[in-house]
Amino acid sequence: MDEALVAYNAGRVDGAAGYRDPQIAEDPELGADYRVGLLDGRIAAFHLIAEIRKVLGVEGSMYEGPDEP
């Protein structure tokens, strides 16, 4: 159980940082816990960015259009 919590927490931290460790993610014993934490971390980062945009009053896209070549 402790290893599963450590793997989940590592995934959550990596997800919030926008990083994925493929070696841990593919581990047969702890990979599933890591991937769930990874997803939770990404969702937390998304919500944080959404709240910052709300506080700053940013609406719509941050970009006017596709990048010019």
N, C-alpha and C positions, 0 to 999 in steps of 0.2 A: 504494500500500500504506500509506503514512504517513497519508493522509487517512482510510482505513478504520479504522486503529487509533485515530486521534483521535476519529472518530465513535463507535466502540465505547466508548471511555473516557468520552466525554461522556454516552452512554446509560447506562452503568453508574453514573456519579455521579448523574445525574438519577433513575434508578430507585431508588437507595438513598435519595434525598431525597423520593421519592414524587411526582415531577414528570415530565411528558412534554411535550416541545417538539414540537408538531404540524408545524411548518415543517421541522424536521430529519427527523422521522419519515417525512414524505412525499417527501423528496428522492429523485429517481430513482437517483442514483448512490450516496449514502451512507445512505439511509434504512434499508436492511436491516441494515447494520452497527450503526447507532444502536439499532434495535429489539432486536437480539440483546443488546447491552450493557444496554439498559433492562431486559430480562427478567432478565439475570444480576444486575443491581443490586437488583431487587426480591426475587429469591431470596436474595441475601446478607443483605438487611435482615430477611427472614422468619427466616432461621437465627439471626441475631443476637438477635432478640426471643425466639425459642424458647430459646436458651441463657440469656438473662437470666432468663426465667421459671423455667427449670430450677434455676438457682443460687439464686433467691429462694424456691424451693419452691412456686410457684404451680401449682395443678392445676385443670383444668376451665376453664369460662368465667369471664371477668373480670366478667361482667354476670349479674345474677340473672334478668333478664327484659327484655322490650322496654320502651323508655322510656314513661313515663306521659305522656299528652297534657296 
